[in-house]
């Protein structure tokens, strides 16, 4: 069987953060991946030339302009290619001006308890605060106090977390932010019939694993969620039924933001959230525009994290990726929301132009792009058949199809990406790095012999129809597998059907999808958030399933429980590394690349810094020069 003719459709505009997988576990709302847009042409073999990759490689090796030390005479870092990756570009900007964002899509919701897109989690920090957040001065993912005076006092063998709130933290009406406000905001996550969407699963499971609480709109008691205690307005205590070493990571998510009960408009709250941060909503027209202005009651001494440099912040929503690219390169807007990056045509022009490429960065998105092997679809239940695919895959061609090193990402030797404890960049079980992405056909044929299919076998590759780069990757994989007799047919499906198609194991089995092109990025930067949806057998769902390979391993479940209960992140990382080795050894997944994208930043921007935890720039640190 040969691959079916591609149905060419334009890429979905400016995809938001996280998932291209079907649907979130236990009630999470599916959303698209924060993945880079791949090349549009269907001929993957020509993709190396798409986006000017050959020209780009020369530029990366020194044709960026600027002084040798990257500094201008006044001591401010000059704009050069990738200057904001690993550095703060133009540190020390002044207050004033309007920071202008542009996006091809609106938020899923600006309600902090409902927003799941990555750019919402980043942007909402302008008007929401959390007990703890990520330290902007850290190159990694270190937590630092925000609303709290310090990180938690952890007692009772990792089950009790106690926080004291800072003085002077206020709402936009000048009233103080209290422990009750924080509790109420978190309680809203249980009102799943009203507050839909958002990464609510983590806190609900950590605080109420039996699901007994009904949410603040149905609960008539005075206690509310008993796992959260408020001891006066300035102290809040969380009591976990069982230890979870990532609990503070969960509290750093915007889902844990406070909400003032008297200002809660329930399902309509995303139209006008009440601010606890340095900016407040001035106007919002869904799918058109959003404007934030200063919150006059925000007090800088109470907020060690947010610079609050711009006078106002504007978001323009265009509905079209090409118009986003034009507005950025013309100087009409400063930065695109999200981590899609520039479209193929603009990317190619900017990468190859000496005057334009100094305004580009290629951040890691935090995303892993891969193929999953559903084990209930034969012969993928045989580990040797899966390994045959892993060895036969031409990783270099897959990388090229996804946009090349700059716009696609770095070759992925294993599934666990950099930035998460337990990731080992030297771990290369299939020789991906050793062979520079080239397939190992000898080992592939040997594995076919071991799986009893020496002449290969037929299979079907499932891929979304609205992602040209992923379609190109499916074609690249089809071509590579044909060299060892594996005959792959490509079936394209509509993105809207993800939860009930590739997220439904029975449907996957019925349709014979032996290979599913997919992507994943953790909701917070730990092994728990990365691994559990992908390999925890207890999270296998009949619909909206993320564990597409249908991993059912008591040994992995036991290791996950051990790592989750561990309070020392380094010790937990050792267990997550062991999980990575076991998952690789069973070839449940075929990792392609650790995602990257090509991002434009305006020359007006100051204090520009790529924060790995957000898969892009730290929005709340940005300033602007000029009007």
C-alpha positions as CSV (number, residue, x, y, z in Angstrom):
1,X,0.0,0.0,0.0
2,X,1.2,3.5,-0.8
3,X,0.5,6.7,1.1
4,X,-2.7,8.3,0.1
5,X,-2.6,11.6,-1.7
6,X,-2.2,14.5,0.7
7,X,-5.1,16.8,1.2
8,X,-3.4,20.1,1.3
9,X,-4.9,22.5,3.9
10,X,-3.4,25.6,5.4
11,X,-1.9,25.2,8.8
12,X,-4.1,26.1,11.8
13,X,-3.2,29.6,12.8
14,X,-0.7,30.3,15.6
15,X,-1.3,27.2,17.5
16,X,-1.4,27.6,21.3
17,X,0.7,25.8,23.7
18,X,0.6,22.2,24.8
19,X,-1.3,19.4,23.3
20,X,-1.7,18.1,19.9
21,X,-2.8,15.0,21.5
22,X,-6.5,14.1,21.7
23,X,-7.9,15.2,25.0
24,X,-6.7,15.9,28.6
25,X,-7.0,13.2,31.2
26,X,-9.9,13.3,33.6
27,X,-11.8,16.2,32.3
28,X,-9.1,18.4,30.8
29,X,-10.0,20.2,27.7
30,X,-8.0,19.3,24.6
31,X,-6.0,21.9,23.1
32,X,-3.4,22.3,20.4
33,X,0.2,21.9,20.7
34,X,2.4,24.9,21.1
35,X,4.3,23.5,18.2
36,X,6.1,25.3,15.4
37,X,4.5,25.5,12.0
38,X,6.2,23.3,9.6
39,X,6.9,23.8,5.9
40,X,3.8,23.9,3.7
41,X,4.9,21.9,0.6
42,X,3.9,18.2,0.6
43,X,7.2,17.0,-0.9
44,X,9.1,16.3,2.3
45,X,12.2,15.5,0.4
46,X,12.5,19.2,-0.6
47,X,12.0,20.4,3.0
48,X,15.7,21.0,3.7
49,X,15.5,24.0,1.4
50,X,12.3,25.3,2.9
51,X,12.9,28.0,5.5
52,X,16.3,28.7,4.0
53,X,17.9,26.0,6.3
54,X,21.1,25.7,4.2
55,X,21.6,29.5,4.3
56,X,20.7,29.6,8.0
57,X,23.5,27.2,9.0
58,X,26.0,29.7,7.7
59,X,24.3,32.5,9.5
60,X,24.4,30.6,12.8
61,X,28.1,30.3,12.5
62,X,28.8,34.0,12.7
63,X,27.1,36.1,10.1
64,X,24.9,38.0,12.7
65,X,26.7,41.3,12.9
66,X,27.5,43.2,16.1
67,X,30.6,43.5,18.1
68,X,32.7,40.5,19.2
69,X,31.6,40.6,22.8
70,X,27.9,41.1,21.9
71,X,27.9,44.5,23.8
72,X,27.4,48.0,22.5
73,X,29.4,50.9,23.8
74,X,26.8,51.9,26.3
75,X,26.8,48.4,27.8
76,X,23.5,47.3,26.5
77,X,23.4,43.9,24.8
78,X,23.1,44.3,21.0
79,X,20.4,42.6,19.0
80,X,21.9,39.5,17.4
81,X,20.6,36.1,16.3
82,X,19.5,34.2,19.4
83,X,20.6,37.0,21.7
84,X,17.7,36.4,24.1
85,X,18.4,32.6,24.4
86,X,20.5,32.2,27.6
87,X,20.9,36.0,28.0
88,X,18.8,39.0,28.9
89,X,18.8,41.3,25.9
90,X,18.8,45.0,26.5
91,X,18.5,44.7,30.3
92,X,17.4,47.6,32.3
93,X,14.7,49.2,30.2
94,X,12.7,52.1,31.5
95,X,9.0,52.5,32.3
96,X,6.6,53.7,29.7
97,X,5.3,53.0,26.2
98,X,2.8,50.4,24.9
99,X,3.9,46.8,24.5
100,X,2.1,45.5,21.4
101,X,1.3,41.8,21.0
102,X,-0.3,40.2,18.0
103,X,-1.9,36.8,17.6
104,X,-3.8,34.9,15.0
105,X,-6.1,33.4,17.6
106,X,-7.7,34.5,20.9
107,X,-7.2,32.8,24.2
108,X,-9.2,29.7,25.1
109,X,-10.1,31.8,28.1
110,X,-8.5,34.6,30.0
111,X,-10.0,33.2,33.2
112,X,-6.9,31.8,35.1
113,X,-8.8,28.7,36.2
114,X,-9.9,28.0,32.6
115,X,-7.0,29.0,30.4
116,X,-4.9,26.1,29.1
117,X,-3.0,27.6,26.2
118,X,0.7,28.2,27.0
119,X,0.6,31.9,26.0
120,X,-2.3,32.4,28.4
121,X,-0.3,30.9,31.3
122,X,2.5,33.3,30.5
123,X,0.4,36.4,29.7
124,X,-2.1,36.0,32.6
125,X,0.8,36.8,35.0
126,X,0.2,40.4,34.1
127,X,-3.1,40.4,36.1
128,X,-2.8,37.3,38.3
129,X,-0.4,36.2,40.9
130,X,0.4,32.9,42.6
131,X,1.8,31.8,45.9
132,X,5.0,30.8,44.2
133,X,6.2,31.3,40.6
134,X,9.4,30.8,38.6
135,X,12.4,32.9,39.3
136,X,13.1,35.1,36.4
137,X,16.8,35.4,37.4
138,X,17.2,31.6,37.1
139,X,18.3,29.9,33.9
140,X,16.3,26.8,34.9
141,X,13.0,26.3,36.5
142,X,13.6,27.3,40.1
143,X,10.5,28.3,42.1
144,X,10.5,31.6,44.1
145,X,7.9,33.2,46.4
146,X,5.3,35.5,44.8
147,X,2.2,36.1,46.9
148,X,3.9,34.2,49.7
149,X,6.8,35.5,51.8
150,X,8.7,32.3,51.3
151,X,8.3,28.8,49.8
152,X,6.2,26.4,51.8
153,X,7.0,25.1,55.2
154,X,6.5,21.4,54.5
155,X,5.6,19.2,57.4
156,X,3.8,15.9,58.1
157,X,6.1,13.9,55.9
158,X,5.4,16.0,52.8
159,X,1.6,16.2,53.3
160,X,1.2,19.7,54.8
161,X,2.2,23.0,53.1
162,X,2.0,26.2,55.0
163,X,2.4,29.7,53.5
164,X,2.4,33.2,54.9
165,X,1.2,36.0,52.6
166,X,3.2,39.1,51.8
167,X,2.0,42.5,53.1
168,X,0.7,45.1,50.7
169,X,-0.7,42.7,48.0
170,X,-3.9,44.2,46.8
171,X,-6.7,43.8,44.2
172,X,-7.4,46.4,41.6
173,X,-9.9,48.1,44.0
174,X,-7.3,48.4,46.7
175,X,-8.6,45.7,49.0
176,X,-6.1,43.2,50.2
177,X,-5.6,39.7,48.6
178,X,-6.3,37.3,51.4
179,X,-5.9,33.6,52.0
180,X,-9.6,33.1,51.4
181,X,-9.2,34.6,48.0
182,X,-6.5,32.1,47.1
183,X,-8.6,29.2,48.5
184,X,-11.7,30.4,46.6
185,X,-9.8,30.6,43.3
186,X,-8.5,27.1,43.7
187,X,-12.0,25.8,44.7
188,X,-13.4,27.0,41.4
189,X,-11.5,24.2,39.7
190,X,-14.0,21.8,41.1
191,X,-16.9,23.5,39.4
192,X,-16.3,21.6,36.3
193,X,-19.9,22.1,35.0
194,X,-19.2,25.9,34.9
195,X,-15.4,26.4,34.9
196,X,-14.6,24.1,32.0
197,X,-11.1,23.6,30.6
198,X,-7.8,24.5,32.1
199,X,-5.2,22.2,33.7
200,X,-7.5,21.6,36.7
201,X,-6.7,17.9,37.0
202,X,-3.5,18.2,38.9
203,X,-4.7,20.2,41.9
204,X,-8.0,18.3,42.1
205,X,-6.2,15.0,42.3
206,X,-3.6,16.2,44.7
207,X,-6.1,17.8,47.1
208,X,-9.2,15.7,46.6
209,X,-8.3,12.4,44.9
210,X,-11.7,10.9,45.8
211,X,-13.6,13.8,44.1
212,X,-15.9,14.4,47.1
213,X,-15.9,18.2,46.9
214,X,-18.6,19.8,44.7
215,X,-17.1,23.2,44.1
216,X,-17.9,26.6,45.5
217,X,-21.1,27.1,43.5
218,X,-22.8,24.0,44.9
219,X,-21.1,23.7,48.3
220,X,-23.3,25.2,51.0
221,X,-21.0,24.5,53.9
222,X,-18.8,27.2,55.5
223,X,-15.7,25.1,55.4
224,X,-15.4,24.7,51.6
225,X,-12.6,22.4,50.4
226,X,-11.4,20.9,53.7
227,X,-7.9,20.2,52.3
228,X,-7.3,23.9,52.3
229,X,-7.3,25.8,55.6
230,X,-7.2,29.6,56.1
231,X,-5.8,30.8,59.4
232,X,-6.6,34.4,59.3
233,X,-6.2,36.5,56.1
234,X,-2.5,36.0,56.0
235,X,-1.9,32.3,56.3
236,X,-3.0,29.4,54.1
237,X,-2.4,25.7,54.7
238,X,-2.8,22.8,52.3
239,X,-3.3,19.3,53.6
240,X,-2.6,16.6,51.0
241,X,-4.1,13.1,51.5
242,X,-0.7,11.7,50.3
243,X,2.6,13.3,49.5
244,X,3.3,14.8,46.1
245,X,6.7,16.3,45.5
246,X,5.5,18.5,42.7
247,X,2.7,20.2,44.7
248,X,4.4,23.6,44.7
249,X,4.9,23.3,40.9
250,X,1.1,22.9,40.7
251,X,0.6,26.0,42.9
252,X,2.8,28.0,40.4
253,X,0.3,27.4,37.7
254,X,-2.2,30.2,37.0
255,X,-4.9,27.7,37.9
256,X,-3.9,28.4,41.5
257,X,-4.5,32.2,41.2
258,X,-6.7,33.9,43.7
259,X,-10.2,35.1,42.7
260,X,-12.2,37.6,44.8
261,X,-15.6,35.9,45.4
262,X,-17.6,39.2,45.1
263,X,-16.1,39.7,41.6
264,X,-16.6,36.2,40.3
265,X,-18.9,36.2,37.3
266,X,-18.5,32.4,36.9
267,X,-18.5,31.3,33.3
268,X,-18.1,34.9,32.2
269,X,-15.1,35.7,34.4
270,X,-12.7,35.3,31.4
271,X,-14.3,38.4,29.8
272,X,-13.1,40.6,32.7
273,X,-10.9,39.0,35.3
274,X,-10.3,41.0,38.4
275,X,-6.6,41.9,38.8
276,X,-4.2,41.0,41.6
277,X,-1.2,41.9,39.4
278,X,0.3,45.1,38.0
279,X,-2.1,45.5,35.1
280,X,-5.9,45.3,34.8
281,X,-8.3,44.9,31.9
282,X,-9.3,48.1,30.2
283,X,-11.2,46.6,27.2
284,X,-11.6,43.2,25.6
285,X,-13.3,42.3,22.4
286,X,-13.2,38.6,21.9
287,X,-11.4,37.5,18.7
288,X,-10.4,41.2,18.1
289,X,-8.4,42.9,20.8
290,X,-7.4,43.1,24.4
291,X,-5.9,46.1,26.3
292,X,-4.4,46.2,29.7
293,X,-3.5,49.3,31.7
294,X,-1.7,49.8,35.0
295,X,-3.4,48.7,38.2
296,X,-3.0,51.8,40.3
297,X,-3.2,49.8,43.5
298,X,-0.4,47.4,42.6
299,X,2.6,48.1,44.9
300,X,6.1,47.3,43.5
301,X,7.5,46.4,46.9
302,X,5.0,43.6,47.2
303,X,6.0,42.0,43.9
304,X,9.6,40.9,43.4
305,X,8.9,39.2,40.1
306,X,7.1,41.5,37.7
307,X,8.9,44.5,36.2
308,X,5.7,46.2,35.0
309,X,7.7,48.5,32.6
310,X,5.1,49.2,29.9
311,X,2.4,51.8,30.5
312,X,-0.1,49.7,28.6
313,X,-0.2,46.3,26.9
314,X,-2.2,45.7,23.8
315,X,-3.1,42.4,22.0
316,X,-4.4,42.5,18.5
317,X,-6.0,39.3,17.1
318,X,-5.9,39.0,13.4
319,X,-7.2,35.5,12.6
320,X,-4.4,34.9,10.1
321,X,-0.8,33.9,10.5
322,X,0.4,35.8,7.4
323,X,-0.9,39.0,8.8
324,X,0.8,38.3,12.1
325,X,4.1,37.9,10.3
326,X,3.6,41.1,8.3
327,X,2.8,43.2,11.3
328,X,5.9,41.9,13.1
329,X,8.4,42.5,10.3
330,X,6.9,45.9,9.5
331,X,7.2,47.1,13.0
332,X,3.5,47.5,13.7
333,X,3.6,45.0,16.5
334,X,6.4,43.8,18.9
335,X,5.8,40.2,19.6
336,X,3.5,37.3,18.7
337,X,1.7,35.5,21.4
338,X,2.4,31.8,21.6
339,X,5.2,29.6,20.4
340,X,4.2,28.9,16.8
341,X,6.9,31.2,15.4
342,X,7.0,32.8,12.0
343,X,5.3,31.1,9.1
344,X,7.5,29.3,6.4
345,X,7.7,32.1,3.9
346,X,8.5,34.9,6.4
347,X,10.8,32.6,8.3
348,X,12.9,31.8,5.2
349,X,13.2,35.5,4.3
350,X,14.1,36.5,7.9
351,X,16.7,33.8,8.4
352,X,18.5,34.6,5.2
353,X,18.5,38.4,5.6
354,X,21.3,39.8,7.6
355,X,19.3,42.8,8.7
356,X,16.3,40.8,9.8
357,X,17.9,37.7,11.4
358,X,19.3,39.8,14.3
359,X,15.7,40.1,15.5
360,X,15.3,36.3,15.6
361,X,15.6,33.7,18.3
362,X,15.1,29.9,18.1
363,X,13.8,28.9,21.6
364,X,13.0,25.4,22.7
365,X,9.3,25.0,22.9
366,X,9.4,22.3,25.5
367,X,7.6,20.1,23.0
368,X,8.6,16.6,22.0
369,X,7.3,15.5,18.5
370,X,7.1,11.8,18.1
371,X,5.1,8.7,16.8
372,X,3.2,6.5,19.2
373,X,2.7,2.8,18.6
374,X,-0.7,1.6,19.9
375,X,0.1,-1.9,21.1
376,X,-3.4,-3.3,20.5
377,X,-2.9,-2.8,16.8
378,X,-0.9,-5.7,15.5
379,X,2.0,-6.2,15.1
380,X,2.8,-3.2,17.3
381,X,2.1,-5.3,20.4
382,X,5.5,-7.0,19.6
383,X,8.4,-5.0,21.0
384,X,10.7,-6.1,18.1
385,X,8.3,-4.8,15.5
386,X,8.3,-1.5,17.3
387,X,12.1,-1.5,17.5
388,X,12.3,-2.3,13.7
389,X,10.4,1.0,13.1
390,X,12.6,2.9,15.5
391,X,15.8,1.7,13.8
392,X,14.4,2.2,10.3
393,X,13.2,5.7,10.8
394,X,15.3,8.4,9.1
395,X,15.4,10.9,11.9
396,X,17.3,13.5,9.8
397,X,14.5,13.4,7.2
398,X,11.9,13.6,9.9
399,X,13.7,16.7,11.4
400,X,13.8,18.2,8.0
401,X,10.2,17.6,7.3
402,X,9.3,19.3,10.6
403,X,11.2,22.5,9.7
404,X,14.9,21.6,10.1
405,X,17.1,22.3,13.2
406,X,15.9,25.9,13.6
407,X,12.2,25.6,13.1
408,X,11.7,21.9,13.8
409,X,14.0,21.1,16.6
410,X,17.0,19.1,17.8
411,X,17.2,15.4,17.1
412,X,15.6,13.5,20.0
413,X,17.5,10.3,21.0
414,X,14.9,9.5,23.7
415,X,11.5,10.8,24.7
416,X,12.3,12.8,27.9
417,X,13.3,16.4,26.8
418,X,16.0,18.7,28.2
419,X,14.9,20.9,31.1
420,X,13.2,18.1,33.1
421,X,15.2,16.4,35.8
422,X,16.1,12.9,34.7
423,X,16.8,13.9,31.1
424,X,20.2,12.7,29.9
425,X,21.4,14.2,26.7
426,X,24.0,11.5,26.2
427,X,21.4,8.6,26.5
428,X,21.2,7.4,22.9
429,X,19.7,3.9,22.9
430,X,19.0,3.8,19.1
431,X,22.1,5.5,18.0
432,X,20.3,8.6,16.8
433,X,23.1,11.0,17.7
434,X,25.9,8.6,17.0
435,X,24.5,8.1,13.4
436,X,23.6,11.7,13.0
437,X,20.0,10.8,12.5
438,X,20.6,8.3,9.8
439,X,18.7,5.0,10.0
440,X,20.3,1.7,11.0
441,X,18.8,-0.7,8.5
442,X,20.8,-3.7,9.6
443,X,19.4,-3.5,13.1
444,X,16.0,-2.8,11.7
445,X,16.0,-5.9,9.6
446,X,17.3,-7.9,12.5
447,X,14.4,-6.7,14.6
448,X,11.9,-7.7,11.9
449,X,13.4,-11.2,12.0
450,X,12.9,-11.3,15.8
451,X,9.3,-10.1,15.5
452,X,8.5,-12.8,13.0
453,X,7.9,-10.4,10.1
454,X,11.1,-10.7,8.1
455,X,9.5,-9.2,5.0
456,X,7.9,-6.4,6.8
457,X,4.2,-5.7,7.4
458,X,1.4,-3.3,6.5
459,X,0.3,-0.5,8.9
460,X,-1.5,2.8,9.0
461,X,-0.1,6.1,10.1
462,X,-2.6,8.6,11.6
463,X,-1.9,12.3,11.3
464,X,-3.8,15.5,11.6
465,X,-4.9,17.0,8.3
466,X,-4.3,20.7,9.4
467,X,-0.5,20.3,10.1
468,X,1.5,20.4,6.9
469,X,4.8,19.7,8.7
470,X,3.3,16.6,10.4
471,X,2.0,15.4,7.1
472,X,5.5,15.8,5.7
473,X,6.9,13.9,8.6
474,X,4.3,11.1,8.0
475,X,5.5,10.9,4.4
476,X,9.1,10.9,5.4
477,X,8.5,8.0,7.8
478,X,6.5,6.1,5.1
479,X,9.4,6.4,2.7
480,X,12.0,5.3,5.3
481,X,9.9,2.2,6.4
482,X,9.4,1.1,2.8
483,X,13.2,0.4,2.7
484,X,12.7,-2.6,5.0
485,X,9.3,-3.7,3.7
486,X,7.0,-1.9,6.1
487,X,4.1,-0.7,3.9
488,X,2.5,2.3,5.6
489,X,-0.7,4.0,4.5
490,X,-1.3,7.5,5.7
491,X,-4.8,8.4,7.0
492,X,-5.5,12.0,7.8
493,X,-8.1,13.1,10.4
494,X,-9.7,16.3,11.4
495,X,-8.2,17.9,14.5
496,X,-11.7,18.3,16.1
497,X,-12.0,14.5,16.2
498,X,-8.9,14.0,18.3
499,X,-10.5,13.1,21.6
500,X,-12.9,10.6,20.0
501,X,-10.6,9.2,17.4
502,X,-6.9,8.9,18.2
503,X,-7.8,9.5,21.9
504,X,-10.2,6.6,21.9
505,X,-8.3,3.2,22.1
506,X,-11.3,1.2,20.7
507,X,-11.5,3.5,17.7
508,X,-7.7,3.3,17.2
509,X,-7.9,-0.5,17.3
510,X,-10.9,-0.5,15.0
511,X,-9.2,1.7,12.4
512,X,-5.9,-0.1,12.6
513,X,-3.7,2.9,13.5
514,X,-0.4,1.3,14.2
515,X,1.5,4.6,14.2
516,X,0.1,7.9,15.4
517,X,2.0,11.2,14.8
518,X,1.7,13.3,18.0
519,X,3.4,15.8,20.3
520,X,3.6,16.4,24.0
521,X,4.9,19.0,26.5
522,X,4.6,18.9,30.2
523,X,2.2,21.3,32.0
524,X,4.9,22.0,34.5
525,X,8.6,21.1,34.2
526,X,8.8,17.8,36.1
527,X,8.8,14.2,35.2
528,X,5.4,13.7,36.8
529,X,3.7,16.1,34.4
530,X,5.6,14.7,31.5
531,X,5.4,10.9,32.1
532,X,2.1,10.2,33.8
533,X,-0.3,11.0,31.0
534,X,1.9,9.1,28.5
535,X,2.7,5.9,30.4
536,X,0.6,5.6,33.6
537,X,-1.8,2.7,33.0
538,X,-4.2,4.2,35.6
539,X,-4.7,7.2,33.2
540,X,-5.9,5.1,30.3
541,X,-9.2,6.5,29.2
542,X,-11.9,5.3,26.8
543,X,-11.9,8.8,25.3
544,X,-9.5,11.8,25.5
545,X,-6.7,9.3,26.1
546,X,-3.1,10.5,26.1
547,X,-1.5,7.1,26.7
548,X,-1.9,6.3,23.0
549,X,0.5,3.4,23.1
550,X,-1.7,1.9,25.8
551,X,1.2,1.2,28.1
552,X,0.1,-1.1,30.9
553,X,3.2,-1.7,33.0
554,X,3.0,-2.3,36.8
555,X,6.7,-1.7,37.0
556,X,6.4,1.8,35.4
557,X,3.3,2.6,37.6
558,X,5.4,1.7,40.7
559,X,8.3,3.9,39.6
560,X,5.9,6.8,38.9
561,X,4.4,6.5,42.4
562,X,7.9,6.4,43.9
563,X,9.0,9.6,42.0
564,X,5.7,11.5,42.7
565,X,6.0,10.9,46.5
566,X,9.7,12.0,46.6
567,X,10.2,15.5,47.9
568,X,13.8,15.8,46.8
569,X,13.6,16.8,43.1
570,X,17.1,15.4,42.4
571,X,16.2,12.0,43.8
572,X,12.9,12.1,41.9
573,X,14.9,12.9,38.8
574,X,16.9,9.7,39.2
575,X,13.6,7.7,39.1
576,X,12.4,9.6,36.0
577,X,15.6,8.8,34.3
578,X,15.0,5.1,35.1
579,X,11.5,5.5,33.6
580,X,13.0,7.0,30.4
581,X,15.4,4.1,30.1
582,X,12.5,1.6,30.5
583,X,10.2,3.4,28.0
584,X,13.0,3.6,25.5
585,X,13.9,-0.1,25.9
586,X,10.3,-1.1,25.2
587,X,10.1,1.3,22.2
588,X,6.6,2.5,23.1
589,X,7.4,5.8,21.3
590,X,9.5,7.0,18.4
591,X,10.8,10.5,19.3
592,X,11.6,12.8,16.4
593,X,12.7,16.1,17.7
594,X,12.8,18.3,20.8
595,X,10.8,21.2,19.4
596,X,12.1,24.6,18.5
597,X,10.7,27.5,16.6
598,X,11.8,30.8,14.9
599,X,10.5,33.8,16.9
600,X,10.6,37.4,16.0
601,X,11.2,40.1,18.6
602,X,10.9,43.8,17.9
603,X,14.0,46.0,18.1
604,X,11.9,48.1,20.6
605,X,11.8,45.4,23.2
606,X,14.0,45.6,26.3
607,X,14.7,43.0,29.0
608,X,14.0,40.2,26.6
609,X,14.7,36.7,28.0
610,X,13.7,33.2,26.9
611,X,12.4,31.3,29.9
612,X,12.4,27.6,29.3
613,X,9.4,27.1,31.6
614,X,7.2,29.1,29.3
615,X,8.7,27.8,26.1
616,X,9.5,31.3,25.0
617,X,9.9,34.9,26.3
618,X,9.1,35.8,29.9
619,X,6.3,38.3,29.1
620,X,6.2,40.1,32.5
621,X,9.8,41.1,32.3
622,X,9.5,42.9,28.9
623,X,9.8,46.6,28.3
624,X,9.6,48.8,25.3
625,X,11.5,51.9,24.0
626,X,9.5,54.4,22.0
627,X,5.8,54.9,21.5
